[in-house]
Amino acid sequence: MTTTEPIAAPTWGARVRRIALPVVLSVFMVVGSFGAANGQPDRREPDWFMVVLLLIGSVSLYWLRTHPVPVLWATVGSTLVYMLMEYPWGPVIFSFVIAAFSVIRLGHRLQGWIGIATLYVGHVGGRMILGINEQGVYQILLVGTCFVVLGFTAELFRAQRDRAAATARTRREAELRKAGEERLRIAQELHDVVAHHISLINVQASTALHLVDRQPEQAGPALAAIKDASKEALVELRSIVGILRQSDESAPRQPVAGLERLEHLVSRTSRAGLEVHTIVHGDPHPLPTGLDRAAFRIIQESLTNIVRHAKANAATIRIQYGDQALVLQVDDDGQSLTGPPKEGNGIIGMRERATALGGTLTATRTPAGGLRITAHLPL
């Protein structure tokens, strides 16, 4: 089933422009045709029917935007009758030229070319049938060449219009794709922030519940850690969600998460009961923002997985700054297990971050049976 959207009502300015063309062209064609008649004594004298034919072609252009094909045939008919009745040569052809050009440019190519051919063949053939002043071959070819040039000029403008529309459509699709990728990135940022902080809060809450009755004096640090973790989670969440805000109201923000915050991450995770060691190889240097953020989130998610799933007491972070790539490795001393580790959403999300930068991420076992996350991120 085919549906068509209603054409929006034209504004006052658009309506004036639509009226201006027929009015100006009508005056020009009528006055010009009467003026041209003074130098053509062998042609038919101007009369009221000539004026009617001229007005049919010019006034019909008012509906050119909404009904281009009927307007074309109105100009073809009025112009052909005008020519066969031998009224004075003059600006009569103008309404047809405008209609044919617009019809082809708007995409009605077949109708446009048929209209051009109809007027040309009707004019040449009609004169022969009616026995009106035989035209020379040169004149017939000249008129035909002018009509062909009209058609191909309209085709050039139509092709340019189509290219512009295709370019705009491609640009729009690229903008939508970029917006979708940005939404995915923000969703992943939210997942990492929430998962990390909630995991720390869960561990500290379990510790506080365990100590509140037996050793209440030692439950204070755990509760303080919960307070700090929840506060920081809210700040990060508001910072990320602030990107989506459409109003001018400012939102609390902090620098984009990067490796410069690694020490704070290690300190906060250590308070959750996991001993974390950091080893850096090479000369640390500033990294591109996307790479820096991805490296931090991969380490953060690795520590989150250890806190949530591994029965580990310690973790080791190794960062190697190379000339071609940044290499990250996070090991834990969890249970002595064998076989490949199960990959959940956390590992899949980390791998997607690495892949988006053209890198790789693997999850394997350490010699002692713990989990080892290794990421190669090209610079």
QUIGI-V183695 format. One record per pair of residues at least 24 apart in sequence whose C-alpha atoms are under 6 Angstrom apart, sorted by the first residue. I is the first residue (numbers start at 0). J is the second residue. D is the distance in whole Angstrom. If there is no record, write none. Layout:
I/J/D
I/J/D
This chain:
17/61/6
21/57/5
21/58/5
21/60/6
25/57/5
28/90/5
32/89/5
35/89/6
36/87/5
42/85/6
42/86/6
42/87/6
43/85/6
43/86/5
52/77/5
56/94/5
57/94/5
67/102/6
71/98/5
75/118/6
100/153/5
103/153/6
104/153/5
104/157/4
195/303/5
196/228/6
199/271/6
200/225/5
203/271/6
256/292/6
257/291/5
257/292/5
257/295/5
258/295/5
273/312/5
273/313/5
274/313/4
275/313/6
275/314/5
275/315/6
276/315/5
277/315/6
277/316/5
278/317/5
279/317/6
279/318/5
279/319/6
280/319/5
281/319/6
281/320/5
297/349/6
309/333/5
323/377/6
323/378/6
324/376/5
324/377/4
324/378/5
325/375/6
325/376/5
326/374/6
326/375/5
327/373/6
327/374/5
328/372/5
328/373/4
329/371/6
329/372/5
330/370/6
330/371/5
331/369/5
331/370/6
332/369/5
333/369/5
334/369/6
335/367/6
335/368/4
336/368/5
